[in-house]
Amino acid sequence: MMTSEELQARLSELAAGILVPGAAAAILTGDEVVTAVTGTANKNTGADVVPETLFAAGSITKVFTASLVMTLVDEGLVELDAPVQKYLPDFTLTDPVRSAAVTVRMLLSHTSGMPNSDLLDDPTGPDAVAMFMERLKTVPIMGTPGKQFSYSNSGMVTLGRIVEVITKLSYDEALQQRILRPLGLNATTDAERMILGPTAIGHLADPAAGTAQPAPVFRKYYGNAPAGSTLWLDVAALIGFARMHLDGGRAADGRQVLSENSVTAMRVPQIDNWGGYPYPLWGLGWGAVEVDGRRVVVHGGGNIGMASTLWVIPDRNAAVAVLTNSTSGHGLNAVLAAEILAREFGFVLPAPPSAPQEPVPVDPTPYVGRYTSSQGDLVVFSEEGRLFVAQKPEPGLAEAQKLMAGIAPSELTHMPMTCIDAERSRFLVQMGPEGAPLGFVPMDFLEPDADGRPRLARFTFLAERVD
């Protein structure tokens, strides 16, 4: 097994090369944990990262939220296949028929059709989640609930509201009482507690300048708490949470926090997210990867100037956790986790989809059109018999994306589409100039109308065709 010295050296090397001021990583194998930290938690103060430094969990919080919901399933208070309106009678988006069809399971597996991001600057307070739900009444659902994968922050917030209504506690209080405290985790959503100990802040990386500067704000978007905006933890807490999922739902003291049935159910793939990289399958809260009959579950996260990842390898009773305080931390997390998974556990991640040398012939006509959502538009057009796509993101998301990723989403035009599977209308999109692609991102056209024209397009978000 990798030693702490080896992990420390590799973590420090990657952090220096990828503009990550500070990071923490840990590997769990059986009962043994190897931990390493490096760098600076806060470039404003120069404080070092120590093992107890709290980092933003980001969207890994979604697995905490899913686990929290499953405790209610264990108690018979929530049914996975019950409609959301059973617990939230006033739940609706702009389409009442589709809204009535959304179930708890769909929220957990990101198949509800609810939008990904609705990152408005909600005020903090115990009613932040309830206020978020009121805003959703003006937002459309995409596609047919239960049929397509579409990663959704708002779906997770809806789960958090179900928790609040059933437990009569705020989401933060329910998370503390049912998950964080029973597991004994050094984790909190309380900013006042954060200032009493070592806590990392986010940093915005600028690769062109070779710098990573402190983010202008510490936390925002409080209504998104169940999706990942407010939870901070140290790397031991992330490993402790993973250990519970490896130990049949038991805490270190033997307390049954989550039933073994629920732990198992959360790992079972509910939908194939074609082209989703690095995890193409989704269970209840967890993403998943299967290679040669072996399955690992995983979730990554991002918050303001921070990035996180957690991989759980059930057949080796193992986990890998990485926390970073930079928008460029996603790169560190991906490289380090892939190396550890291969070296320590013999799990080699599949390569991302790539274009064939010979494009698959396809008639471009049915695909041409504009596809729209609350996150922006996709415009598919044909020039000289070849398909292209332009992405026009919703301008209101620009500020949030800059804080989360370091760059604001921009309008992308003339991205060539290469068909790789005509029968299932699967394409890859070349992002960048011809001959110098920046990478390939999947597009999956779904749900054709009677005339054969696809009704939905999924690129970085799911969008519905408008005539």
KAVENFEN-V97398 format. One record per residue. OMEGA is omega in degrees with one decimal (none if undefined). Layout:
omega=<OMEGA | OMEGA>
This chain:
omega=<177.7 | 178.5 | 177.6 | 178.4 | 178.6 | 178.8 | 178.2 | -177.9 | -178.1 | 178.5 | -179.4 | 179.3 | -179.4 | -179.4 | -179.5 | -176.6 | -173.4 | 176.4 | 176.1 | -178.8 | -176.6 | -177.8 | 173.1 | -179.7 | 179.1 | 176.2 | 175.6 | 172.4 | -175.9 | 179.0 | -175.6 | 178.3 | 173.6 | -175.0 | 174.9 | 174.6 | 179.1 | 166.7 | -169.5 | 179.2 | -173.0 | -177.5 | 174.0 | -175.9 | -175.7 | -179.3 | 179.4 | 168.0 | 174.4 | -177.2 | -177.8 | -179.1 | 177.1 | 174.4 | 174.5 | 175.4 | -176.5 | -173.4 | 169.1 | 174.1 | -178.8 | 177.6 | 172.9 | 179.1 | 178.4 | 178.1 | 177.8 | 177.4 | -178.7 | 172.9 | 177.0 | 173.7 | 178.7 | -177.8 | 179.7 | -178.3 | 178.9 | 174.2 | -175.9 | -175.1 | 174.5 | 175.8 | 178.6 | -177.8 | 173.5 | -177.3 | 178.4 | -173.8 | -178.6 | 179.1 | 173.8 | 166.0 | -173.2 | 179.6 | -175.9 | -179.4 | 178.2 | -179.3 | -178.8 | -178.0 | -176.4 | 179.2 | 177.0 | 179.8 | 179.4 | 177.4 | -177.8 | -176.4 | 179.0 | 178.3 | -176.4 | -172.8 | 177.1 | -173.9 | 179.2 | -168.8 | 170.4 | -169.5 | 172.4 | -172.6 | 179.1 | 172.8 | 176.4 | 179.0 | -175.6 | -179.6 | -176.8 | -178.8 | 178.3 | 178.0 | 177.3 | -177.7 | 177.9 | 179.9 | -177.2 | -177.7 | 180.0 | -173.5 | -179.4 | 168.6 | 178.3 | 172.0 | -178.8 | -179.3 | 177.9 | -173.4 | -175.7 | 173.8 | 173.8 | -175.4 | -168.7 | 169.7 | -176.2 | 175.3 | 178.1 | 176.0 | 177.5 | 175.0 | 177.5 | 178.7 | 174.8 | 178.1 | -178.6 | -176.2 | -177.4 | -175.2 | -174.9 | 174.6 | 170.0 | 178.2 | -178.4 | -178.8 | 179.4 | 178.3 | 179.3 | -174.5 | -170.8 | -176.0 | -170.2 | -177.2 | 178.1 | 179.2 | 179.4 | -174.8 | 170.5 | -174.0 | -177.2 | 169.3 | -173.6 | -178.5 | 179.1 | 176.1 | -178.2 | -176.2 | 179.4 | -178.9 | -179.3 | -177.7 | 179.2 | 169.5 | 179.7 | 177.1 | 179.7 | -178.2 | 175.2 | -176.4 | -178.9 | -179.9 | -178.3 | -176.9 | 171.0 | -174.4 | 178.2 | 177.3 | -176.5 | 177.9 | -179.5 | -179.8 | 175.2 | 169.7 | -172.5 | 176.5 | 178.2 | -177.0 | -179.1 | 178.6 | 173.8 | -174.6 | -170.0 | -176.5 | 174.5 | 180.0 | 173.5 | -173.4 | 176.1 | 177.9 | 178.3 | 176.4 | 178.3 | 176.4 | 177.2 | -179.7 | 177.0 | 179.6 | 175.4 | -175.6 | 175.7 | 176.9 | -177.8 | 171.6 | -179.0 | 179.8 | 178.0 | 180.0 | 179.1 | -179.0 | -178.5 | -178.8 | 177.5 | 177.8 | -179.9 | 176.7 | -180.0 | -177.9 | -178.2 | -178.1 | -172.8 | 179.6 | 178.0 | -177.3 | 175.7 | 178.7 | -173.1 | 178.0 | 179.0 | -176.4 | 7.6 | 179.4 | -173.3 | 179.1 | 177.4 | 173.9 | 177.7 | -177.4 | -177.9 | 158.2 | -177.3 | 175.4 | 175.7 | 177.3 | 178.0 | 177.2 | 177.3 | -179.1 | 169.7 | 176.0 | -166.7 | 166.4 | 173.3 | -179.7 | 173.6 | 173.1 | -176.0 | 178.9 | -179.3 | 177.9 | -175.8 | 173.7 | 177.5 | 176.3 | 178.9 | -175.3 | -171.9 | -175.2 | 174.5 | -177.5 | -169.8 | 177.4 | 176.2 | -179.0 | 177.0 | 177.4 | -178.8 | -177.3 | 177.1 | 175.2 | 177.6 | -178.8 | 178.1 | 178.3 | 176.7 | -177.7 | -177.0 | -177.5 | -175.8 | -179.3 | 179.9 | 179.1 | -177.8 | 179.6 | -179.1 | -174.5 | -172.6 | -170.6 | 176.1 | -178.8 | -177.9 | -178.1 | 177.5 | 177.9 | 176.4 | 178.4 | 178.2 | -176.9 | 176.3 | 177.4 | 177.3 | -179.8 | 177.2 | 179.8 | 179.7 | 174.8 | -176.1 | -170.0 | -175.5 | -172.4 | -175.0 | 178.0 | 177.2 | -179.3 | -170.3 | 175.3 | 178.1 | -179.8 | 178.7 | -177.1 | 167.1 | 178.3 | -179.5 | -178.0 | -176.0 | 174.3 | -179.9 | 175.2 | 179.8 | -179.0 | 174.3 | 175.1 | 172.6 | 178.3 | 179.0 | -176.3 | 175.4 | -176.3 | -177.8 | 179.7 | -172.2 | -177.3 | -179.0 | -179.0 | 178.1 | 179.2 | -176.5 | -172.5 | 179.7 | 177.9 | 177.1 | 177.1 | -179.3 | 176.8 | -179.3 | -175.2 | 173.7 | 173.6 | -176.6 | 177.3 | 178.3 | -180.0 | 176.4 | 179.0 | -174.8 | -176.0 | -179.8 | 175.9 | 179.5 | -175.8 | 166.6 | -177.7 | 179.6 | -179.1 | -179.0 | -177.2 | 174.9 | 177.1 | 179.3 | -175.7 | 174.1 | -179.4 | 178.8 | -179.6 | -174.4 | 168.0 | -178.0 | 176.7 | -171.9 | 168.1 | 177.7 | 173.2 | -177.8 | -179.5 | 178.5 | 178.7 | 179.5 | -179.1 | -177.0 | 172.2 | 177.6 | 174.5 | 171.7 | 174.7 | 179.1 | -177.6 | -174.7 | -175.8 | 173.8 | -177.2 | none>
